[in-house]
Amino acid sequence: MSETTDQRCGYVAICGAPNAGKSTLLNQMVGAKVSIVTPKVQTTRARVLAIAIEGDAQIIFLDTPGVFTAKRVPERAMVDAAWRAVEDSDVVLMLVDAAKAERVDGFVDEDTATLMAGLKERRGKKALLALNKVDRVRRDHLLPMSKRFADEGVFDEIFMVSALTGDGVADLKRALGRMTPTGPWLYPEDQLAEIPERALAAEITREQAFMQLHQEVPYALAVEPVSWKEMKDGSVRIEEVIIVERESQRPIVLGKGGARIKSIGSAARAQLEKALERRVHLFLEVRVEPNWTENKKRLKALGFEIEG
């Protein structure tokens, strides 16, 4: 672990409406895939800790679930986790989908308005705004959009970035490094995340399930690690269970002749081998657990942050 008198270290909570691009930005900042990335909303379920170095600063990112109108228990747990991450952070980085904002009257949709209201209640917190996906917005719309958010009086600085291409991300990262408080680093210089490999593997499988199942099986789906066995040849054998709520969802996940689950497993295995830098043997099965999304004990076991 590096130690110098000029060291800085702090927690940065990345918050935003669902699908704003938070996980993509996090991966871009860190330079590796440490958070699940999918075009389906509400997929980040708990805080994922990732670490990046910027000069003498160690930035510890808290990637939060998107803030949205929650109805079911797991949805409320995701929103609660987002606000807890904000409270625990030294700096808040709010991410807004500028392409979506461009299409919304007044530049603020319901989810973003909810976030803005929450941040106004926490005005003592340092906060930056990143307008994301600016490569998809007309240039003459960007300055008025930036002014609209600046007038809210919440943000110390506003940045225009593309998390997908990396444009503007370096400037944003430098600003975050400057805003972290003085103090020793908390993690080794080469550590990227605290998420265990088993949990990361389950998240990657869940990502591929969402990508391939689209709206056929909504958010009543989870992936649970079953076993992790180190093989003599250096490879790893991973067994996981895809959990659904209803018996009717089981054949959807399996697909005709098992084609869908094989496709999910193949795509997840390719991602895992890239992330783990070794050969992976991945085995998946599907299990029906009726009403698991309303069972607090089960939700906690699956990694959701549930109170009570």
PAZA-50319 format. One record per residue (C-alpha): residue number from 1; residue in one letter; chain; z, y, x. Coordinates in steps of 0.1 Angstrom, whole numbers, padded with zeros to 4 digits. Layout:
<recs>
REC/n/res/chain/up/north/east
REC/NUM/A/A/Z/Y/X
...
</recs>
This chain:
<recs>
REC/n/res/chain/up/north/east
REC/1/M/A/0000/0000/0000
REC/2/S/A/-0011/0033/0014
REC/3/E/A/0016/0060/0020
REC/4/T/A/0010/0096/0029
REC/5/T/A/0029/0129/0023
REC/6/D/A/0000/0141/0001
REC/7/Q/A/-0002/0112/-0022
REC/8/R/A/-0005/0117/-0060
REC/9/C/A/-0001/0091/-0087
REC/10/G/A/-0002/0093/-0125
REC/11/Y/A/-0011/0077/-0158
REC/12/V/A/-0042/0088/-0177
REC/13/A/A/-0046/0077/-0213
REC/14/I/A/-0083/0075/-0224
REC/15/C/A/-0084/0081/-0262
REC/16/G/A/-0112/0086/-0286
REC/17/A/A/-0126/0075/-0319
REC/18/P/A/-0139/0039/-0321
REC/19/N/A/-0172/0034/-0302
REC/20/A/A/-0169/0067/-0282
REC/21/G/A/-0175/0048/-0250
REC/22/K/A/-0139/0046/-0236
REC/23/S/A/-0142/0012/-0221
REC/24/T/A/-0176/0020/-0205
REC/25/L/A/-0162/0051/-0190
REC/26/L/A/-0132/0032/-0177
REC/27/N/A/-0154/0006/-0160
REC/28/Q/A/-0175/0034/-0145
REC/29/M/A/-0144/0052/-0131
REC/30/V/A/-0130/0020/-0116
REC/31/G/A/-0163/0006/-0105
REC/32/A/A/-0158/-0028/-0120
REC/33/K/A/-0156/-0045/-0154
REC/34/V/A/-0120/-0044/-0163
REC/35/S/A/-0121/-0036/-0200
REC/36/I/A/-0141/-0053/-0228
REC/37/V/A/-0173/-0033/-0236
REC/38/T/A/-0192/-0039/-0269
REC/39/P/A/-0211/-0018/-0294
REC/40/K/A/-0188/-0032/-0321
REC/41/V/A/-0159/-0008/-0329
REC/42/Q/A/-0122/-0016/-0327
REC/43/T/A/-0125/-0042/-0300
REC/44/T/A/-0099/-0029/-0275
REC/45/R/A/-0066/-0042/-0290
REC/46/A/A/-0039/-0034/-0265
REC/47/R/A/-0035/-0011/-0235
REC/48/V/A/-0055/-0023/-0205
REC/49/L/A/-0042/-0010/-0172
REC/50/A/A/-0068/-0002/-0146
REC/51/I/A/-0065/0016/-0113
REC/52/A/A/-0088/0039/-0094
REC/53/I/A/-0085/0059/-0062
REC/54/E/A/-0097/0095/-0060
REC/55/G/A/-0090/0110/-0026
REC/56/D/A/-0052/0109/-0021
REC/57/A/A/-0047/0103/-0058
REC/58/Q/A/-0041/0069/-0075
REC/59/I/A/-0052/0072/-0111
REC/60/I/A/-0037/0045/-0135
REC/61/F/A/-0058/0044/-0166
REC/62/L/A/-0045/0033/-0200
REC/63/D/A/-0075/0024/-0221
REC/64/T/A/-0064/0025/-0257
REC/65/P/A/-0077/0012/-0290
REC/66/G/A/-0098/0037/-0310
REC/67/V/A/-0078/0058/-0335
REC/68/F/A/-0091/0052/-0370
REC/69/T/A/-0078/0048/-0405
REC/70/A/A/-0058/0016/-0403
REC/71/K/A/-0051/-0007/-0433
REC/72/R/A/-0043/-0042/-0420
REC/73/V/A/-0014/-0051/-0397
REC/74/P/A/-0036/-0057/-0366
REC/75/E/A/-0054/-0024/-0372
REC/76/R/A/-0021/-0005/-0375
REC/77/A/A/-0010/-0022/-0343
REC/78/M/A/-0041/-0010/-0325
REC/79/V/A/-0036/0026/-0336
REC/80/D/A/0001/0025/-0327
REC/81/A/A/-0008/0012/-0292
REC/82/A/A/-0032/0042/-0288
REC/83/W/A/-0005/0068/-0295
REC/84/R/A/0021/0050/-0274
REC/85/A/A/-0003/0051/-0244
REC/86/V/A/-0007/0089/-0250
REC/87/E/A/0031/0093/-0250
REC/88/D/A/0034/0073/-0218
REC/89/S/A/0007/0092/-0199
REC/90/D/A/0008/0122/-0176
REC/91/V/A/-0027/0133/-0186
REC/92/V/A/-0047/0126/-0218
REC/93/L/A/-0085/0122/-0215
REC/94/M/A/-0101/0125/-0250
REC/95/L/A/-0136/0111/-0252
REC/96/V/A/-0160/0123/-0279
REC/97/D/A/-0194/0107/-0287
REC/98/A/A/-0215/0139/-0284
REC/99/A/A/-0246/0122/-0299
REC/100/K/A/-0225/0114/-0331
REC/101/A/A/-0209/0148/-0331
REC/102/E/A/-0243/0165/-0330
REC/103/R/A/-0251/0148/-0363
REC/104/V/A/-0218/0158/-0380
REC/105/D/A/-0213/0192/-0396
REC/106/G/A/-0188/0211/-0376
REC/107/F/A/-0190/0186/-0347
REC/108/V/A/-0159/0168/-0359
REC/109/D/A/-0159/0135/-0379
REC/110/E/A/-0128/0121/-0396
REC/111/D/A/-0116/0100/-0367
REC/112/T/A/-0120/0128/-0342
REC/113/A/A/-0102/0152/-0365
REC/114/T/A/-0073/0127/-0367
REC/115/L/A/-0071/0126/-0329
REC/116/M/A/-0073/0164/-0326
REC/117/A/A/-0044/0167/-0350
REC/118/G/A/-0024/0143/-0330
REC/119/L/A/-0030/0160/-0298
REC/120/K/A/-0021/0194/-0313
REC/121/E/A/0013/0179/-0321
REC/122/R/A/0016/0171/-0284
REC/123/R/A/0005/0204/-0269
REC/124/G/A/0028/0201/-0239
REC/125/K/A/0006/0172/-0227
REC/126/K/A/-0021/0179/-0201
REC/127/A/A/-0054/0171/-0218
REC/128/L/A/-0091/0170/-0208
REC/129/L/A/-0121/0165/-0230
REC/130/A/A/-0152/0145/-0220
REC/131/L/A/-0183/0149/-0242
REC/132/N/A/-0200/0115/-0237
REC/133/K/A/-0236/0104/-0242
REC/134/V/A/-0248/0140/-0235
REC/135/D/A/-0281/0124/-0223
REC/136/R/A/-0289/0118/-0260
REC/137/V/A/-0281/0154/-0272
REC/138/R/A/-0303/0185/-0272
REC/139/R/A/-0293/0207/-0244
REC/140/D/A/-0291/0238/-0266
REC/141/H/A/-0265/0220/-0287
REC/142/L/A/-0241/0212/-0259
REC/143/L/A/-0227/0247/-0253
REC/144/P/A/-0219/0254/-0289
REC/145/M/A/-0204/0220/-0292
REC/146/S/A/-0182/0226/-0261
REC/147/K/A/-0171/0260/-0275
REC/148/R/A/-0162/0244/-0308
REC/149/F/A/-0137/0221/-0290
REC/150/A/A/-0125/0248/-0266
REC/151/D/A/-0116/0270/-0295
REC/152/E/A/-0091/0243/-0307
REC/153/G/A/-0068/0253/-0277
REC/154/V/A/-0060/0217/-0268
REC/155/F/A/-0079/0210/-0236
REC/156/D/A/-0074/0223/-0201
REC/157/E/A/-0110/0215/-0192
REC/158/I/A/-0141/0202/-0209
REC/159/F/A/-0167/0179/-0191
REC/160/M/A/-0201/0167/-0202
REC/161/V/A/-0208/0131/-0191
REC/162/S/A/-0228/0099/-0197
REC/163/A/A/-0205/0070/-0192
REC/164/L/A/-0235/0047/-0193
REC/165/T/A/-0255/0063/-0165
REC/166/G/A/-0225/0078/-0146
REC/167/D/A/-0237/0114/-0148
REC/168/G/A/-0208/0138/-0146
REC/169/V/A/-0183/0111/-0141
REC/170/A/A/-0175/0119/-0105
REC/171/D/A/-0166/0155/-0114
REC/172/L/A/-0143/0143/-0142
REC/173/K/A/-0126/0118/-0119
REC/174/R/A/-0120/0145/-0093
REC/175/A/A/-0103/0167/-0120
REC/176/L/A/-0081/0138/-0131
REC/177/G/A/-0071/0132/-0095
REC/178/R/A/-0061/0168/-0092
REC/179/M/A/-0040/0167/-0124
REC/180/T/A/-0019/0136/-0114
REC/181/P/A/0016/0144/-0103
REC/182/T/A/0027/0142/-0067
REC/183/G/A/0043/0108/-0058
REC/184/P/A/0038/0075/-0040
REC/185/W/A/0011/0051/-0051
REC/186/L/A/0024/0023/-0074
REC/187/Y/A/-0002/-0003/-0066
REC/188/P/A/-0021/-0017/-0036
REC/189/E/A/-0052/0002/-0027
REC/190/D/A/-0076/-0027/-0035
REC/191/Q/A/-0060/-0036/-0069
REC/192/L/A/-0082/-0027/-0099
REC/193/A/A/-0062/-0038/-0128
REC/194/E/A/-0030/-0055/-0141
REC/195/I/A/-0047/-0075/-0168
REC/196/P/A/-0042/-0113/-0159
REC/197/E/A/-0074/-0133/-0152
REC/198/R/A/-0067/-0155/-0182
REC/199/A/A/-0065/-0125/-0205
REC/200/L/A/-0096/-0110/-0190
REC/201/A/A/-0115/-0143/-0195
REC/202/A/A/-0104/-0143/-0232
REC/203/E/A/-0115/-0107/-0237
REC/204/I/A/-0149/-0115/-0222
REC/205/T/A/-0154/-0144/-0245
REC/206/R/A/-0143/-0123/-0275
REC/207/E/A/-0168/-0096/-0264
REC/208/Q/A/-0197/-0121/-0265
REC/209/A/A/-0185/-0135/-0298
REC/210/F/A/-0186/-0099/-0313
REC/211/M/A/-0220/-0093/-0297
REC/212/Q/A/-0236/-0124/-0313
REC/213/L/A/-0218/-0126/-0346
REC/214/H/A/-0224/-0090/-0356
REC/215/Q/A/-0210/-0086/-0392
REC/216/E/A/-0209/-0123/-0401
REC/217/V/A/-0174/-0127/-0389
REC/218/P/A/-0157/-0092/-0389
REC/219/Y/A/-0124/-0086/-0371
REC/220/A/A/-0106/-0117/-0383
REC/221/L/A/-0115/-0133/-0350
REC/222/A/A/-0094/-0138/-0318
REC/223/V/A/-0097/-0158/-0286
REC/224/E/A/-0067/-0176/-0272
REC/225/P/A/-0065/-0191/-0237
REC/226/V/A/-0056/-0227/-0237
REC/227/S/A/-0058/-0239/-0201
REC/228/W/A/-0069/-0227/-0166
REC/229/K/A/-0074/-0253/-0140
REC/230/E/A/-0083/-0246/-0104
REC/231/M/A/-0108/-0272/-0091
REC/232/K/A/-0110/-0286/-0056
REC/233/D/A/-0145/-0271/-0051
REC/234/G/A/-0132/-0236/-0057
REC/235/S/A/-0144/-0233/-0093
REC/236/V/A/-0122/-0229/-0123
REC/237/R/A/-0121/-0249/-0156
REC/238/I/A/-0112/-0227/-0186
REC/239/E/A/-0105/-0238/-0221
REC/240/E/A/-0102/-0213/-0249
REC/241/V/A/-0100/-0214/-0287
REC/242/I/A/-0118/-0190/-0310
REC/243/I/A/-0096/-0184/-0340
REC/244/V/A/-0109/-0174/-0374
REC/245/E/A/-0092/-0168/-0408
REC/246/R/A/-0113/-0189/-0432
REC/247/E/A/-0129/-0223/-0432
REC/248/S/A/-0162/-0207/-0442
REC/249/Q/A/-0162/-0187/-0409
REC/250/R/A/-0160/-0219/-0388
REC/251/P/A/-0197/-0230/-0393
REC/252/I/A/-0208/-0194/-0387
REC/253/V/A/-0192/-0194/-0352
REC/254/L/A/-0204/-0229/-0344
REC/255/G/A/-0240/-0223/-0356
REC/256/K/A/-0265/-0249/-0365
REC/257/G/A/-0259/-0280/-0343
REC/258/G/A/-0234/-0260/-0323
REC/259/A/A/-0261/-0235/-0311
REC/260/R/A/-0241/-0203/-0317
REC/261/I/A/-0209/-0213/-0299
REC/262/K/A/-0230/-0227/-0270
REC/263/S/A/-0248/-0194/-0267
REC/264/I/A/-0214/-0175/-0268
REC/265/G/A/-0201/-0198/-0241
REC/266/S/A/-0231/-0194/-0219
REC/267/A/A/-0231/-0156/-0221
REC/268/A/A/-0193/-0155/-0215
REC/269/R/A/-0196/-0179/-0185
REC/270/A/A/-0222/-0157/-0169
REC/271/Q/A/-0200/-0126/-0172
REC/272/L/A/-0169/-0146/-0160
REC/273/E/A/-0187/-0159/-0129
REC/274/K/A/-0197/-0123/-0120
REC/275/A/A/-0162/-0110/-0126
REC/276/L/A/-0143/-0138/-0108
REC/277/E/A/-0170/-0143/-0081
REC/278/R/A/-0170/-0181/-0084
REC/279/R/A/-0183/-0209/-0106
REC/280/V/A/-0168/-0212/-0140
REC/281/H/A/-0166/-0242/-0164
REC/282/L/A/-0159/-0228/-0199
REC/283/F/A/-0151/-0249/-0229
REC/284/L/A/-0147/-0234/-0263
REC/285/E/A/-0136/-0247/-0297
REC/286/V/A/-0131/-0231/-0331
REC/287/R/A/-0098/-0232/-0350
REC/288/V/A/-0090/-0219/-0385
REC/289/E/A/-0057/-0202/-0389
REC/290/P/A/-0054/-0188/-0425
REC/291/N/A/-0041/-0152/-0427
REC/292/W/A/-0033/-0150/-0389
REC/293/T/A/-0041/-0113/-0390
REC/294/E/A/-0010/-0107/-0413
REC/295/N/A/0014/-0129/-0393
REC/296/K/A/0033/-0107/-0369
REC/297/K/A/0047/-0135/-0348
REC/298/R/A/0012/-0149/-0343
REC/299/L/A/-0003/-0114/-0336
REC/300/K/A/0023/-0109/-0308
REC/301/A/A/0015/-0143/-0293
REC/302/L/A/-0022/-0133/-0292
REC/303/G/A/-0014/-0100/-0273
REC/304/F/A/-0012/-0075/-0301
REC/305/E/A/0016/-0049/-0297
REC/306/I/A/0035/-0053/-0330
REC/307/E/A/0069/-0037/-0338
REC/308/G/A/0095/-0056/-0357
</recs>
